[in-house]
Amino acid sequence: MKLTVCIGSSCHIKGSRHVVEKFKQLIDENNLSDKVNFAGAFCTGNCQQGVCVTIDDNFYSVTPDTAEEFFKTHIASVIK
């Protein structure tokens, strides 16, 4: 699974650093580093949507407050 978080200026202002930190923590806690290719990307062109996250080719909008639930629903439950 390829997980990408936008770290462009608009998403940074909306909390992408916190989303990245939370995802890194959850990937480690769930021992998924060998199953999740985690990367940052500059502007994905969806600046109005909040922190832009893509899983493979699917786009999602995530906030620091929803990052953990998003991870559980869209990443951990799909991989395990």
DSSP file (Angstrom, degrees, kcal/mol; ACC not computed):
  #  RESIDUE AA STRUCTURE BP1 BP2  ACC     N-H-->O    O-->H-N    N-H-->O    O-->H-N    TCO  KAPPA ALPHA  PHI   PSI    X-CA   Y-CA   Z-CA
    1    1 A M              0   0    0      0, 0.0    36,-3.4     0, 0.0     2,-0.6   0.000 360.0 360.0 360.0 132.6    0.0    0.0    0.0
    2    2 A K  E     -a   37   0A   0     34,-0.2    54,-3.1    36,-0.0     2,-0.5  -0.902 360.0-173.0-102.8 118.6    1.3    3.4   -0.9
    3    3 A L  E     -aB  38  55A   0     34,-2.4    36,-2.4    -2,-0.6     2,-0.4  -0.951   5.4-179.3-113.5 122.2    0.3    6.1    1.6
    4    4 A T  E     -aB  39  54A   0     50,-2.7    50,-2.5    -2,-0.5     2,-0.5  -0.977  11.8-164.4-127.3 135.9    1.2    9.7    0.8
    5    5 A V  E     -aB  40  53A   0     34,-2.0    36,-2.0    -2,-0.4     2,-0.3  -0.973  25.7-122.5-117.7 130.5    0.6   12.9    2.8
    6    6 A C  E     -a   41   0A   0     46,-2.9    36,-0.2    -2,-0.5    46,-0.1  -0.528  26.2-179.7 -69.3 132.2    0.8   16.3    1.1
    7    7 A I        +     0   0    0     34,-3.1    35,-0.2    -2,-0.3    -1,-0.1   0.075  35.8 130.6-120.1  21.5    3.3   18.5    2.9
    8    8 A G  S  > S-     0   0    0     33,-0.5     4,-2.8     1,-0.1     5,-0.2  -0.154  76.5 -92.1 -66.8 171.1    2.8   21.6    0.7
    9    9 A S  H  > S+     0   0    0      1,-0.2     4,-2.2     2,-0.2     5,-0.2   0.868 123.1  48.7 -59.8 -42.2    2.3   25.0    2.3
   10   10 A S  H  > S+     0   0    0      1,-0.2     4,-1.3     2,-0.2    -1,-0.2   0.937 116.5  42.2 -65.1 -46.1   -1.5   24.9    2.4
   11   11 A C  H  4>S+     0   0    0      1,-0.2     5,-2.1     2,-0.2     4,-0.3   0.852 110.8  57.6 -69.4 -33.3   -1.6   21.4    3.9
   12   12 A H  H ><5S+     0   0    0     -4,-2.8     3,-1.5     1,-0.2     5,-0.4   0.934 105.8  49.6 -60.2 -45.2    1.2   22.3    6.2
   13   13 A I  H 3<5S+     0   0    0     -4,-2.2    -1,-0.2     1,-0.3    -2,-0.2   0.835 108.9  53.8 -61.7 -32.3   -0.9   25.2    7.6
   14   14 A K  T 3<5S-     0   0    0     -4,-1.3    -1,-0.3    -5,-0.2    37,-0.3   0.414 132.0 -87.5 -86.9   2.0   -3.8   22.8    8.1
   15   15 A G  T X>5S+     0   0    0     -3,-1.5     4,-1.8    -4,-0.3     3,-0.6   0.695  73.1 147.2 109.1  21.6   -1.7   20.3   10.1
   16   16 A S  H 3><S+     0   0    0     -5,-2.1     4,-2.9     1,-0.2     5,-0.2   0.852  74.1  60.6 -60.2 -32.8    0.0   17.9    7.8
   17   17 A R  H 3> S+     0   0    0     -5,-0.4     4,-2.4     1,-0.2    -1,-0.2   0.915 106.4  46.5 -59.0 -41.8    3.0   17.7   10.1
   18   18 A H  H <> S+     0   0    0     -3,-0.6     4,-2.3     2,-0.2    -1,-0.2   0.873 111.7  51.0 -68.5 -37.2    0.8   16.3   12.8
   19   19 A V  H  X S+     0   0    0     -4,-1.8     4,-2.7     2,-0.2    -2,-0.2   0.925 110.8  49.1 -64.7 -44.6   -0.9   13.9   10.4
   20   20 A V  H  X S+     0   0    0     -4,-2.9     4,-2.7     1,-0.2    -2,-0.2   0.934 111.9  48.4 -60.1 -47.3    2.6   12.6    9.3
   21   21 A E  H  X S+     0   0    0     -4,-2.4     4,-2.2    -5,-0.2    -1,-0.2   0.904 112.7  48.2 -61.3 -42.0    3.7   12.2   12.9
   22   22 A K  H  X S+     0   0    0     -4,-2.3     4,-2.6     2,-0.2    -2,-0.2   0.925 112.3  48.1 -65.5 -45.1    0.5   10.3   13.8
   23   23 A F  H  X S+     0   0    0     -4,-2.7     4,-2.7     2,-0.2     5,-0.2   0.913 111.2  50.8 -62.2 -42.7    0.8    8.0   10.8
   24   24 A K  H  X S+     0   0    0     -4,-2.7     4,-2.2    -5,-0.2    -1,-0.2   0.929 112.1  47.8 -59.3 -45.2    4.4    7.3   11.5
   25   25 A Q  H  X S+     0   0    0     -4,-2.2     4,-2.8     1,-0.2    -2,-0.2   0.924 114.1  45.9 -61.3 -46.3    3.6    6.4   15.1
   26   26 A L  H  X S+     0   0    0     -4,-2.6     4,-1.9     2,-0.2    -2,-0.2   0.849 109.6  53.9 -70.4 -34.6    0.7    4.2   14.1
   27   27 A I  H  <>S+     0   0    0     -4,-2.7     5,-2.6    -5,-0.2     6,-0.4   0.934 113.8  43.4 -62.6 -44.9    2.7    2.4   11.4
   28   28 A D  H ><5S+     0   0    0     -4,-2.2     3,-1.5    -5,-0.2    -2,-0.2   0.938 113.0  50.6 -65.0 -47.8    5.3    1.6   14.0
   29   29 A E  H 3<5S+     0   0    0     -4,-2.8    -1,-0.2     1,-0.3    -2,-0.2   0.822 115.5  43.2 -61.2 -32.0    2.9    0.6   16.7
   30   30 A N  T 3<5S-     0   0    0     -4,-1.9    -1,-0.3    -5,-0.2    -2,-0.2   0.301 108.4-123.4 -98.0   8.8    1.1   -1.8   14.3
   31   31 A N  T < 5 +     0   0    0     -3,-1.5     3,-0.2    -4,-0.1    -3,-0.2   0.909  68.7 134.0  51.2  49.2    4.3   -3.2   12.8
   32   32 A L    >>< +     0   0    0     -5,-2.6     4,-1.9    -6,-0.1     3,-1.8   0.255  24.9 109.1-111.0  10.7    3.2   -2.2    9.3
   33   33 A S  T 34 S+     0   0    0     -6,-0.4     5,-0.2     1,-0.3    -1,-0.1   0.778  81.4  51.1 -62.6 -24.8    6.4   -0.6    8.0
   34   34 A D  T 34 S+     0   0    0     -3,-0.2    -1,-0.3     1,-0.2    -2,-0.1   0.568 117.0  40.0 -85.7  -7.9    7.0   -3.5    5.6
   35   35 A K  T <4 S+     0   0    0     -3,-1.8     2,-0.5     1,-0.2    -2,-0.2   0.566 107.2  64.1-114.1 -14.1    3.4   -3.2    4.2
   36   36 A V     <  -     0   0    0     -4,-1.9     2,-1.0   -34,-0.1   -34,-0.2  -0.956  62.3-156.2-118.7 118.8    3.0    0.6    4.0
   37   37 A N  E     -a    2   0A   0    -36,-3.4   -34,-2.4    -2,-0.5     2,-0.4  -0.817  25.4-166.8 -89.8 100.6    5.1    2.6    1.7
   38   38 A F  E     +a    3   0A   0     -2,-1.0     2,-0.3   -36,-0.2   -34,-0.2  -0.784  16.6 154.0-101.0 129.1    4.8    6.0    3.4
   39   39 A A  E     -a    4   0A   0    -36,-2.4   -34,-2.0    -2,-0.4     2,-0.3  -0.958  36.1-124.6-147.5 162.8    5.9    9.2    1.8
   40   40 A G  E     -a    5   0A   0     -2,-0.3     2,-0.3   -36,-0.2   -34,-0.2  -0.765  25.0-168.6-103.8 156.8    5.4   12.9    1.6
   41   41 A A  E     -a    6   0A   0    -36,-2.0   -34,-3.1    -2,-0.3   -33,-0.5  -0.997  20.7-120.3-144.3 146.0    4.5   14.9   -1.5
   42   42 A F  S    S-     0   0    0     -2,-0.3   -36,-0.0   -36,-0.2     0, 0.0  -0.474  76.6 -21.4 -82.1 164.5    4.3   18.5   -2.4
   43   43 A C        -     0   0    0     -2,-0.1    -1,-0.2     1,-0.1   -34,-0.0   0.530  50.0-168.7 -13.8 122.1    1.0   20.0   -3.5
   44   44 A T        -     0   0    0     -3,-0.2    -1,-0.1   -36,-0.0    -2,-0.1   0.399  48.3-109.3 -96.9  -0.6   -1.4   17.5   -4.9
   45   45 A G  S    S+     0   0    0      1,-0.0     3,-0.2     7,-0.0    -2,-0.1   0.579  97.4  98.6  86.2  10.1   -3.7   20.2   -6.2
   46   46 A N    >   +     0   0    0      1,-0.1     3,-2.3     4,-0.1     4,-0.3  -0.234  36.7 145.6-119.1  43.0   -6.5   19.7   -3.7
   47   47 A C  G >   +     0   0    0      1,-0.3     3,-1.1     2,-0.2    -1,-0.1   0.785  66.3  59.0 -55.6 -34.3   -5.5   22.6   -1.4
   48   48 A Q  G 3  S+     0   0    0      1,-0.2    -1,-0.3    -3,-0.2     3,-0.1   0.636  94.0  69.1 -71.6 -12.5   -9.1   23.5   -0.5
   49   49 A Q  G <  S-     0   0    0     -3,-2.3     2,-0.3     1,-0.3    -1,-0.2   0.520 102.6-119.4 -86.8  -5.6   -9.8   20.0    0.9
   50   50 A G  S <  S+     0   0    0     -3,-1.1     2,-0.6    -4,-0.3    -1,-0.3  -0.726  76.5   2.7 100.5-156.4   -7.5   20.1    4.0
   51   51 A V  E    S- C   0  62A   0     11,-1.0    11,-2.7    -2,-0.3     2,-0.4  -0.565  81.5-139.3 -69.7 116.8   -4.6   17.8    4.5
   52   52 A C  E     + C   0  61A   0     -2,-0.6   -46,-2.9     9,-0.2     2,-0.4  -0.662  25.2 178.6 -86.3 127.0   -4.5   15.7    1.4
   53   53 A V  E     -BC   5  60A   0      7,-2.7     7,-2.8    -2,-0.4     2,-0.4  -0.984   8.3-164.6-126.9 136.1   -3.8   12.0    1.8
   54   54 A T  E     -BC   4  59A   0    -50,-2.5   -50,-2.7    -2,-0.4     2,-0.5  -0.973   9.2-163.3-121.7 140.6   -3.7    9.4   -1.0
   55   55 A I  E >  S-BC   3  58A   0      3,-2.3     3,-2.8    -2,-0.4     2,-0.4  -0.984  76.8 -45.9-117.7 115.7   -3.8    5.7   -0.6
   56   56 A D  T 3  S-     0   0    0    -54,-3.1   -52,-0.1    -2,-0.5    -2,-0.0  -0.484 127.2 -25.3  52.9-112.7   -2.6    4.2   -3.9
   57   57 A D  T 3  S+     0   0    0     -2,-0.4     2,-0.4    -3,-0.1    -1,-0.3   0.260 114.5 106.1-110.3  13.4   -4.6    6.4   -6.3
   58   58 A N  E <   -C   55   0A   0     -3,-2.8    -3,-2.3     2,-0.0     2,-0.3  -0.811  59.9-142.0 -99.7 131.8   -7.5    7.3   -3.9
   59   59 A F  E     +C   54   0A   0     -2,-0.4     2,-0.3    -5,-0.2    -5,-0.2  -0.703  22.6 172.3 -95.4 139.9   -7.7   10.8   -2.5
   60   60 A Y  E     -C   53   0A   0     -7,-2.8    -7,-2.7    -2,-0.3     2,-0.5  -0.961  28.0-132.7-139.4 156.8   -8.9   11.6    1.1
   61   61 A S  E     +C   52   0A   0     -2,-0.3     2,-0.3    -9,-0.2    -9,-0.2  -0.966  31.7 177.4-111.4 126.4   -9.0   14.7    3.3
   62   62 A V  E     -C   51   0A   0    -11,-2.7   -11,-1.0    -2,-0.5   -43,-0.1  -0.933  14.7-159.9-129.5 148.6   -7.7   14.2    6.8
   63   63 A T    >>  -     0   0    0     -2,-0.3     4,-1.1   -13,-0.1     3,-0.7  -0.809  38.8-105.3-117.8 165.6   -7.2   16.5    9.8
   64   64 A P  T 34 S+     0   0    0      0, 0.0     4,-0.4     0, 0.0     3,-0.3   0.860 123.1  53.4 -57.1 -32.9   -4.9   16.0   12.8
   65   65 A D  T 34 S+     0   0    0      1,-0.2     4,-0.3     2,-0.1     3,-0.1   0.765 115.0  38.2 -73.5 -25.4   -8.1   15.2   14.8
   66   66 A T  T <> S+     0   0    0     -3,-0.7     4,-2.7     1,-0.1     5,-0.2   0.448  88.7  96.7-103.5  -1.1   -9.3   12.5   12.3
   67   67 A A  H  X S+     0   0    0     -4,-1.1     4,-2.5    -3,-0.3     5,-0.2   0.892  83.8  47.3 -59.4 -44.8   -5.9   11.0   11.5
   68   68 A E  H  > S+     0   0    0     -4,-0.4     4,-2.3     2,-0.2    -1,-0.2   0.935 115.1  44.6 -66.3 -45.6   -6.0    8.1   14.0
   69   69 A E  H  > S+     0   0    0     -4,-0.3     4,-2.5     2,-0.2     5,-0.2   0.903 113.0  52.5 -64.4 -40.8   -9.5    7.0   13.0
   70   70 A F  H  X S+     0   0    0     -4,-2.7     4,-3.2     2,-0.2     5,-0.5   0.927 109.3  49.9 -58.5 -45.9   -8.7    7.3    9.4
   71   71 A F  H  X>S+     0   0    0     -4,-2.5     5,-2.4    -5,-0.2     4,-1.9   0.929 112.1  47.0 -59.6 -47.0   -5.6    5.1    9.9
   72   72 A K  I  <>S+     0   0    0     -4,-2.3     5,-1.6     3,-0.2    -1,-0.2   0.910 120.3  38.7 -61.7 -43.1   -7.7    2.5   11.7
   73   73 A T  I  <5S+     0   0    0     -4,-2.5    -2,-0.2    -5,-0.2    -1,-0.2   0.903 128.2  26.6 -76.8 -44.2  -10.4    2.5    9.0
   74   74 A H  I  <5S+     0   0    0     -4,-3.2    -3,-0.2    -5,-0.2    -2,-0.2   0.598 133.1  19.9-101.7 -13.2   -8.5    2.9    5.8
   75   75 A I  I  X5S+     0   0    0     -4,-1.9     4,-2.3    -5,-0.5     3,-0.3   0.719 121.3  39.7-120.8 -65.6   -5.1    1.4    6.5
   76   76 A A  I  ><S+     0   0    0     -5,-2.4     4,-2.2     1,-0.2    -4,-0.2   0.901 118.3  47.0 -60.3 -44.2   -4.8   -1.0    9.5
   77   77 A S  H  4<S+     0   0    0     -5,-1.6    -1,-0.2    -6,-0.4    -4,-0.1   0.803 113.9  48.9 -70.2 -27.5   -8.2   -2.7    8.9
   78   78 A V  H  4 S+     0   0    0     -3,-0.3    -1,-0.2     2,-0.1    -2,-0.2   0.868 115.6  42.0 -78.0 -37.9   -7.4   -3.2    5.1
   79   79 A I  H  <        0   0    0     -4,-2.3    -2,-0.2     1,-0.2    -3,-0.2   0.883 360.0 360.0 -79.0 -39.7   -3.9   -4.6    5.6
   80   80 A K     <        0   0    0     -4,-2.2    -1,-0.2    -5,-0.3    -2,-0.1   0.487 360.0 360.0 -77.9 360.0   -4.6   -6.9    8.5
